[in-house]
Amino acid sequence: MALLKRFHYRPEVVATLGKLMRATAFRLTLVYLFAPISNAWFMPVGFVLGYVSLIMFSPMGSFMTELYPTAVRGTGQGFCYNAGRGIGALFPAMVGFLAVRLGLTLAIALFSIAAYGVMIVALLMLPETRGRSLLTPLRS
């Protein structure tokens, strides 16, 4: 958050950092799954992959605050978080079922790529919230 304050919360800086993290996470996913890395590199690459994959969730709270009107802000955020968690809870079982036919590496890769694709499509469909008052409803 201090970094955002330093740059005066410029959306282009946040968007650039987000694109960099998504691109890094996508590439690291492919490296982690398909590159012949040794056991010595397995954990460090996995740590960096986990870091850049999870850092994408940090701007969600502030964005969702701007997305919903005040009266339903908590409900909207809670629904989005928990619906995503519920859908995501099905993926390990689906990876297991698909791994029987395609192998574990390819099954994980397919679901990872699908998850990144869904995230990008969802982000492109969301409305712009810059400059909108937090007290006004979404459709005014």
Backbone as CSV, one residue per row, in Angstrom:
resi,resn,N_x,N_y,N_z,CA_x,CA_y,CA_z,C_x,C_y,C_z
1,MET,0.823,-1.194,0.000,0.000,0.000,0.000,0.866,1.255,0.000
2,ALA,2.018,1.183,0.663,2.907,2.336,0.685,3.405,2.654,-0.720
3,LEU,3.605,1.622,-1.519,4.043,1.840,-2.895,2.975,2.591,-3.687
4,LEU,1.702,2.235,-3.480,0.621,2.928,-4.178,0.526,4.383,-3.730
5,LYS,0.714,4.651,-2.439,0.676,6.032,-1.943,1.837,6.839,-2.509
6,ARG,2.985,6.189,-2.640,4.157,6.881,-3.180,3.903,7.361,-4.610
7,PHE,3.211,6.539,-5.390,2.894,6.903,-6.764,1.516,7.558,-6.879
8,HIS,0.954,7.966,-5.754,-0.339,8.657,-5.699,-1.459,7.854,-6.346
9,TYR,-1.390,6.518,-6.180,-2.414,5.590,-6.658,-2.745,5.844,-8.124
10,ARG,-1.729,5.892,-8.942,-1.949,6.056,-10.377,-2.383,4.725,-10.959
11,PRO,-3.550,4.665,-11.585,-4.051,3.398,-12.123,-3.124,2.761,-13.154
12,GLU,-2.408,3.574,-13.921,-1.524,2.981,-14.930,-0.360,2.228,-14.280
13,VAL,0.098,2.705,-13.121,1.168,1.990,-12.410,0.637,0.661,-11.887
14,VAL,-0.562,0.697,-11.304,-1.175,-0.525,-10.783,-1.439,-1.511,-11.920
15,ALA,-1.941,-1.008,-13.042,-2.226,-1.884,-14.184,-0.942,-2.503,-14.734
16,THR,0.124,-1.717,-14.808,1.397,-2.245,-15.298,1.947,-3.312,-14.363
17,LEU,1.891,-3.057,-13.056,2.340,-4.068,-12.093,1.492,-5.332,-12.189
18,GLY,0.191,-5.172,-12.375,-0.692,-6.325,-12.516,-0.370,-7.145,-13.750
19,LYS,-0.127,-6.471,-14.861,0.226,-7.180,-16.101,1.548,-7.917,-15.942
20,LEU,2.504,-7.276,-15.285,3.797,-7.914,-15.060,3.640,-9.163,-14.198
21,MET,2.841,-9.077,-13.141,2.642,-10.231,-12.267,1.913,-11.361,-12.991
22,ARG,0.885,-11.025,-13.785,0.169,-12.069,-14.529,1.080,-12.749,-15.532
23,ALA,1.861,-11.957,-16.253,2.775,-12.531,-17.242,3.821,-13.407,-16.558
24,THR,4.337,-12.945,-15.433,5.328,-13.730,-14.693,4.710,-15.018,-14.178
25,ALA,3.519,-14.942,-13.622,2.853,-16.137,-13.096,2.568,-17.136,-14.217
26,PHE,2.114,-16.654,-15.356,1.830,-17.546,-16.484,3.102,-18.247,-16.951
27,ARG,4.173,-17.488,-17.121,5.434,-18.081,-17.580,6.006,-19.051,-16.554
28,LEU,5.954,-18.663,-15.285,6.475,-19.551,-14.250,5.661,-20.828,-14.138
29,THR,4.361,-20.742,-14.382,3.541,-21.950,-14.372,4.020,-22.914,-15.448
30,LEU,4.278,-22.390,-16.640,4.768,-23.249,-17.723,6.154,-23.808,-17.415
31,VAL,7.028,-22.971,-16.861,8.368,-23.447,-16.492,8.270,-24.524,-15.420
32,TYR,7.449,-24.267,-14.410,7.324,-25.192,-13.287,6.782,-26.546,-13.736
33,LEU,5.897,-26.539,-14.719,5.277,-27.784,-15.161,6.059,-28.513,-16.251
34,PHE,6.650,-27.774,-17.179,7.220,-28.426,-18.358,8.740,-28.403,-18.451
35,ALA,9.402,-27.462,-17.803,10.864,-27.403,-17.909,11.499,-28.492,-17.050
36,PRO,12.571,-29.076,-17.527,13.244,-30.117,-16.728,14.114,-29.490,-15.638
37,ILE,13.479,-29.031,-14.569,14.240,-28.401,-13.482,14.655,-29.463,-12.468
38,SER,15.790,-29.230,-11.855,16.316,-30.195,-10.882,15.611,-30.005,-9.537
39,ASN,15.844,-30.941,-8.646,15.257,-30.851,-7.313,15.749,-29.621,-6.558
40,ALA,16.956,-29.187,-6.847,17.494,-27.999,-6.176,16.728,-26.740,-6.563
41,TRP,16.179,-26.686,-7.767,15.435,-25.510,-8.232,13.930,-25.639,-8.043
42,PHE,13.474,-26.803,-7.700,12.033,-27.043,-7.593,11.370,-26.137,-6.555
43,MET,11.936,-26.073,-5.359,11.359,-25.247,-4.294,11.504,-23.748,-4.552
44,PRO,12.675,-23.242,-4.956,12.765,-21.791,-5.221,11.813,-21.319,-6.324
45,VAL,11.716,-22.098,-7.407,10.791,-21.711,-8.482,9.347,-21.782,-7.982
46,GLY,9.029,-22.802,-7.195,7.686,-22.915,-6.624,7.359,-21.767,-5.682
47,PHE,8.342,-21.310,-4.906,8.125,-20.172,-4.005,7.805,-18.909,-4.793
48,VAL,8.591,-18.633,-5.818,8.350,-17.434,-6.638,7.011,-17.548,-7.360
49,LEU,6.686,-18.726,-7.864,5.398,-18.929,-8.529,4.245,-18.679,-7.558
50,GLY,4.347,-19.212,-6.362,3.303,-18.965,-5.362,3.185,-17.494,-5.007
51,TYR,4.308,-16.807,-4.902,4.298,-15.389,-4.561,3.604,-14.561,-5.634
52,VAL,4.009,-14.718,-6.891,3.413,-13.892,-7.940,1.982,-14.323,-8.238
53,SER,1.639,-15.577,-7.978,0.253,-16.007,-8.185,-0.668,-15.410,-7.130
54,LEU,-0.209,-15.362,-5.895,-1.057,-14.849,-4.818,-1.074,-13.330,-4.734
55,ILE,-0.058,-12.656,-5.256,-0.022,-11.206,-5.181,-1.111,-10.574,-6.063
56,MET,-1.638,-11.347,-7.010,-2.689,-10.820,-7.880,-3.984,-10.540,-7.115
57,PHE,-4.152,-11.175,-5.954,-5.384,-11.003,-5.207,-5.389,-9.750,-4.338
58,SER,-4.252,-9.140,-4.108,-4.202,-7.994,-3.199,-5.005,-6.782,-3.672
59,PRO,-5.081,-6.440,-4.952,-5.891,-5.278,-5.325,-7.395,-5.543,-5.365
60,MET,-7.810,-6.787,-5.151,-9.239,-7.099,-5.278,-10.098,-6.357,-4.259
61,GLY,-9.638,-6.264,-3.027,-10.432,-5.603,-1.993,-10.697,-4.142,-2.300
62,SER,-9.658,-3.415,-2.688,-9.856,-1.999,-2.992,-10.684,-1.805,-4.255
63,PHE,-10.523,-2.680,-5.247,-11.313,-2.541,-6.467,-12.783,-2.855,-6.189
64,MET,-13.046,-3.917,-5.436,-14.434,-4.274,-5.158,-15.123,-3.239,-4.277
65,THR,-14.365,-2.532,-3.457,-14.941,-1.454,-2.671,-15.501,-0.382,-3.588
66,GLU,-14.801,-0.090,-4.653,-15.261,0.911,-5.609,-16.353,0.379,-6.532
67,LEU,-16.472,-0.924,-6.646,-17.392,-1.529,-7.604,-18.834,-1.527,-7.122
68,TYR,-19.050,-1.721,-5.813,-20.406,-1.878,-5.281,-20.865,-0.634,-4.536
69,PRO,-22.177,-0.350,-4.582,-22.704,0.764,-3.795,-22.590,0.468,-2.296
70,THR,-22.607,1.508,-1.505,-22.371,1.387,-0.070,-23.311,0.405,0.602
71,ALA,-24.560,0.390,0.224,-25.561,-0.435,0.914,-25.302,-1.929,0.772
72,VAL,-24.691,-2.356,-0.325,-24.475,-3.787,-0.553,-22.995,-4.126,-0.734
73,ARG,-22.117,-3.249,-0.284,-20.685,-3.443,-0.513,-20.164,-4.729,0.120
74,GLY,-20.464,-4.967,1.359,-19.996,-6.175,2.036,-20.584,-7.434,1.427
75,THR,-21.867,-7.371,1.079,-22.520,-8.526,0.467,-21.910,-8.838,-0.896
76,GLY,-21.678,-7.810,-1.705,-21.093,-8.013,-3.033,-19.691,-8.589,-2.959
77,GLN,-18.859,-8.025,-2.075,-17.503,-8.536,-1.929,-17.506,-9.963,-1.399
78,GLY,-18.320,-10.221,-0.395,-18.384,-11.566,0.188,-18.863,-12.599,-0.820
79,PHE,-19.862,-12.232,-1.617,-20.355,-13.158,-2.628,-19.271,-13.484,-3.652
80,CYS,-18.584,-12.451,-4.138,-17.542,-12.678,-5.151,-16.407,-13.537,-4.611
81,TYR,-15.932,-13.221,-3.421,-14.848,-14.014,-2.834,-15.277,-15.463,-2.650
82,ASN,-16.432,-15.667,-2.064,-16.845,-17.030,-1.725,-17.325,-17.822,-2.930
83,ALA,-17.913,-17.170,-3.926,-18.270,-17.883,-5.155,-16.997,-18.357,-5.856
84,GLY,-15.982,-17.505,-5.875,-14.712,-17.900,-6.473,-14.057,-19.044,-5.716
85,ARG,-14.122,-18.989,-4.407,-13.559,-20.086,-3.602,-14.325,-21.380,-3.828
86,GLY,-15.643,-21.288,-3.945,-16.453,-22.486,-4.180,-16.161,-23.127,-5.519
87,ILE,-16.044,-22.299,-6.546,-15.714,-22.831,-7.875,-14.295,-23.385,-7.876
88,GLY,-13.373,-22.670,-7.236,-11.987,-23.129,-7.167,-11.825,-24.427,-6.392
89,ALA,-12.731,-24.702,-5.469,-12.649,-25.938,-4.685,-12.912,-27.169,-5.542
90,LEU,-13.584,-26.994,-6.655,-13.848,-28.119,-7.557,-12.640,-28.480,-8.414
91,PHE,-11.727,-27.546,-8.603,-10.614,-27.762,-9.531,-9.679,-28.903,-9.145
92,PRO,-9.299,-29.090,-7.873,-8.414,-30.232,-7.580,-9.020,-31.578,-7.976
93,ALA,-10.313,-31.753,-7.752,-10.951,-33.011,-8.156,-10.993,-33.127,-9.676
94,MET,-11.283,-32.027,-10.362,-11.327,-32.059,-11.824,-9.942,-32.320,-12.409
95,VAL,-8.890,-31.778,-11.777,-7.524,-32.069,-12.216,-7.243,-33.558,-12.054
96,GLY,-7.680,-34.136,-10.942,-7.472,-35.565,-10.717,-8.152,-36.421,-11.763
97,PHE,-9.399,-36.082,-12.090,-10.116,-36.852,-13.109,-9.453,-36.718,-14.483
98,LEU,-9.016,-35.515,-14.818,-8.379,-35.289,-16.111,-6.973,-35.894,-16.162
99,ALA,-6.305,-35.971,-15.020,-4.943,-36.521,-14.972,-4.898,-38.000,-15.345
100,VAL,-6.009,-38.709,-15.138,-6.058,-40.121,-15.509,-5.875,-40.280,-17.013
101,ARG,-6.422,-39.344,-17.781,-6.340,-39.440,-19.249,-5.138,-38.728,-19.847
102,LEU,-4.788,-37.532,-19.297,-3.753,-36.713,-19.916,-2.431,-36.704,-19.170
103,GLY,-2.417,-37.170,-17.962,-1.231,-37.046,-17.120,-1.372,-35.827,-16.222
104,LEU,-0.705,-35.876,-15.079,-0.860,-34.823,-14.078,-0.339,-33.477,-14.557
105,THR,0.817,-33.468,-15.211,1.407,-32.202,-15.659,0.502,-31.481,-16.641
106,LEU,0.011,-32.180,-17.626,-0.850,-31.545,-18.630,-2.191,-31.126,-18.036
107,ALA,-2.734,-31.914,-17.119,-3.998,-31.556,-16.476,-3.852,-30.270,-15.661
108,ILE,-2.775,-30.159,-14.891,-2.537,-28.938,-14.116,-2.319,-27.758,-15.050
109,ALA,-1.558,-27.959,-16.120,-1.303,-26.879,-17.074,-2.598,-26.389,-17.713
110,LEU,-3.463,-27.300,-18.117,-4.730,-26.889,-18.742,-5.594,-26.071,-17.786
111,PHE,-5.706,-26.515,-16.542,-6.522,-25.770,-15.590,-5.872,-24.451,-15.187
112,SER,-4.556,-24.397,-15.137,-3.876,-23.133,-14.836,-4.107,-22.122,-15.947
113,ILE,-3.935,-22.557,-17.175,-4.149,-21.660,-18.314,-5.606,-21.222,-18.382
114,ALA,-6.525,-22.130,-18.114,-7.948,-21.768,-18.107,-8.245,-20.750,-17.011
115,ALA,-7.637,-20.919,-15.837,-7.877,-19.978,-14.740,-7.346,-18.589,-15.079
116,TYR,-6.137,-18.523,-15.672,-5.609,-17.221,-16.083,-6.493,-16.596,-17.156
117,GLY,-6.977,-17.401,-18.086,-7.859,-16.881,-19.133,-9.167,-16.343,-18.590
118,VAL,-9.780,-17.073,-17.672,-11.034,-16.611,-17.054,-10.796,-15.309,-16.299
119,MET,-9.674,-15.217,-15.599,-9.369,-14.000,-14.851,-9.222,-12.798,-15.786
120,ILE,-8.525,-12.976,-16.884,-8.317,-11.865,-17.814,-9.637,-11.447,-18.461
121,VAL,-10.455,-12.398,-18.872,-11.758,-12.072,-19.471,-12.646,-11.355,-18.446
122,ALA,-12.649,-11.828,-17.206,-13.463,-11.188,-16.171,-12.992,-9.763,-15.910
123,LEU,-11.692,-9.546,-15.866,-11.176,-8.196,-15.645,-11.528,-7.261,-16.785
124,LEU,-11.522,-7.776,-18.009,-11.877,-6.928,-19.150,-13.356,-6.555,-19.159
125,MET,-14.195,-7.369,-18.529,-15.638,-7.104,-18.524,-16.067,-6.181,-17.387
126,LEU,-15.205,-5.939,-16.405,-15.574,-5.097,-15.273,-15.580,-3.628,-15.674
127,PRO,-16.448,-2.826,-15.055,-16.515,-1.404,-15.410,-15.346,-0.619,-14.807
128,GLU,-15.039,0.516,-15.401,-14.007,1.419,-14.881,-14.565,2.138,-13.655
129,THR,-13.793,2.186,-12.590,-14.274,2.817,-11.353,-13.518,4.089,-11.021
130,ARG,-12.559,4.486,-11.831,-11.765,5.676,-11.541,-12.642,6.931,-11.533
131,GLY,-12.504,7.727,-10.479,-13.208,8.988,-10.392,-14.644,8.901,-9.917
132,ARG,-15.158,7.720,-9.695,-16.543,7.571,-9.251,-16.598,7.667,-7.735
133,SER,-17.588,8.343,-7.223,-17.759,8.476,-5.786,-18.148,7.129,-5.186
134,LEU,-17.648,6.850,-4.000,-17.992,5.600,-3.328,-19.424,5.606,-2.815
135,LEU,-20.054,6.754,-2.773,-21.416,6.838,-2.255,-22.463,6.715,-3.334
136,THR,-22.089,6.808,-4.610,-23.070,6.713,-5.676,-23.211,5.265,-6.126
137,PRO,-24.416,4.873,-6.542,-24.604,3.492,-7.018,-23.891,3.266,-8.346
138,LEU,-23.767,1.990,-8.707,-23.067,1.611,-9.934,-23.754,2.181,-11.168
139,ARG,-25.059,2.079,-11.229,-25.801,2.623,-12.372,-26.592,3.833,-11.888
140,SER,-26.166,5.009,-12.328,-26.870,6.213,-11.885,-27.505,6.929,-13.055
